[in-house]
Amino acid sequence: MSSLAPLRADLMAGDLRCLYLGWLHCVGCDEVQEEKAEPPVPPGLRELTVPLRALADFLRIDETLIEVAAEVSLPLAAERDSAEELRSWIQALPCPDKDSLLYRLAQESPVAVQREILRRFREARRPQAPLPEAGGRTVGELLRARDQRTQEKQRRAAEKKVREETRRKKEAAAARQAYLDELAQRTPYTWQQVEALIQTRQPKKYDEAVQLLRDLCDLAERQGRTAEARARLQTLRDAHANKPSLLRRLDKAGLFS
């Protein structure tokens, strides 16, 4: 909740984005009828502060709904205070208003009065006629735009996933071919290594031996020497027929299928 505390000060200073987010929350929860008109869209909806982002997360507002709503939001830079404009606005204030503000400044919290001044200044600068129709959309239009954008995001994500999967498969295939190229240079030694691993009678070594046999079979298939590899595998199996654990692993690997 501490992350939301600054929102009160922002609201007092005229930043209405937190109120609009509250309305979006109601829209997302189907608490507003679709034919209802959208309220004025505050500036800076595309530039949410950390407290505003925390509020959106707390209310579980759909990020895509915020994006759609922010399309008609003016940049926050248009709301930033100009020192010269602020000075001119204060000079133009009626004397009773200035006296009231000075009296409050002496009696109340200076921060509260400062926020009141800035709020009134920003409201005076803000366009009065176009703002109520800044969005010009209904709730139903917002929801349909959100759904369309969500579908587009899902489509792009699916396409990206396919591209990534295709890339990974190509890289894996290339790596496999490179490994088999290297294995081809040491085939006799690898068959000896398989024998040595089997002689240990250790289950983990059996697993290593079976993996090497898979590699040797793949290499033989690529070289067109599958029959030769099968014959050698059968010889190996016959030589170790008294090792049931090894035989089970060979059968599971499908090396004799």
HUHU-V746422 format. One line per field, one symbol per residue. burial: + if it has 9 or more other ideal C-beta (glycine too) atoms within 8 Angstrom, else -. A space follows every 50 residues. Layout:
burial=???
//
This chain:
burial=---+--+-++++++++++++++++++++---+-----+-++++++--+-- ++++++--+-+--+++++++-++-++--+-----++--++--+----+-- +--++------++-++++++++--------+--++-+++--++-++--++ --+----------------------+--++--++--+--++-+++-++-- ----++++++-++++++++++----+--++-+++-++--+--+--++-++ --+-++-
//
